[in-house]
Amino acid sequence: MPFDLTSRLAERRAADLYRQRPLLQTPQGPEVVVDGQPLLAFCSNDYLGLANHPEVRAAFNVGIERWGVGGGASHLVIGHSAPHHELEEALAAFTGRPRALLFSTGYMANLAAVTALVGQGDTVLEDRLNHASLLDAGLLSGARFSRYLHNDANSLASRLAKAQGNTLVVTDGVFSMDGDCADLPALCATAKQHGAWLMVDDAHGFGPLGAHGGGVVEHYQLSIEDVPVLVGTLGKAFGTAGAFVAGSDELIETLIQFARPYIYTTSQPPAVACASLKSLQLLQGETWRREHLQALIKQFRHGAEQLGLTLMPSDTPIQPIVVGESGHALRLAAHLREQGVLVGAIRPPTVPAGSARLRVTLSAAHSSAQVDRLLSALDIAWRALRQECEHA
Ligand code: PMP
């Protein structure tokens, strides 16, 4: 029996690591129905509440009327439509880079950028808490691959001293499971000292962070010389789907020529690009969304600290509550669900062993009263878990 899937699945279940897909029966938003149960959700990446915005929906519908549904072919054949091109130009202007290139997912954008830039004889250095797509990209590239300590420029410097060939330093902008921001000024200075390029995947920073929603790079006012390779995704704060890489004309041409995840795939539906163009306008223009979100983040942190919960140093919409054991994270999530509140339990291998957590995400679509409801549900759930642990 070469493929003993039964034992493999049973082992995963026994370790409290079995993953399940909640079935969403309503559109994205704070109030959802999941598996038949009405719930108040704090686990979406729709940070600005744009996924269900009437103007974004209208732009998508107009896009379908005008451009149809399918992308039809890869960009290099005949799948590169005018809305894709317009969106790329708008994203280049938004990021202050000469050009941007559109991808169907962030996973693919990361695979594309890393594998097109480094290969055998080169070096790729990554934060050990980088998103899985960046780590996979590093492994796939064939370059010498090493992970430095989380957000630690000294640890990066010691690896840079041993690097060979072209060297790419890769980091999340906002860390997806911890919610903290990369120390970009320090990482960038260290990379520059060693002649390495810095690539930042700001999937979670674009939208919520920066005065105009331009993410961590805007927050630190970093130029294209500081961050030559900038990645953003559209499925989170933009509320649509897809991703982009922004940088120099030569970088974008290199990706078009050499990035296999760009060349060998169908372009995203043009109507999605129409919707993203509208989101981009709203994301920049409706500044109240960022302000409201920041107020909710402060309200949540203040309330959670009063309850004695262990938070991470994050002032982004990602607010994890670390509990340690996977079973505890699952039980805490279950206690919240009994009270009509949905929060995701994140377990290894997504996070390091012993650091299972609830990953609370806040959105501009939430109200202050809904955050209060989350806090009182957490109070009850936390007490219930503590009692169970005492009686175990
Ligand atoms: N980068 C980061 C940091 C992410 O968190 C994610 C998605 N969770 C991705 C990339 C992948 O983006 P997409 O969902 O568009 O594939």
Boltz pocket constraint, residues with backbone or C-beta under 6 A from the ligand:
constraints:
  - pocket:
      binder: B
      contacts: [[A, 104], [A, 105], [A, 106], [A, 107], [A, 108], [A, 110], [A, 131], [A, 133], [A, 172], [A, 174], [A, 176], [A, 201], [A, 203], [A, 204], [A, 233], [A, 234], [A, 235], [A, 242], [A, 243]]
      max_distance: 6.0
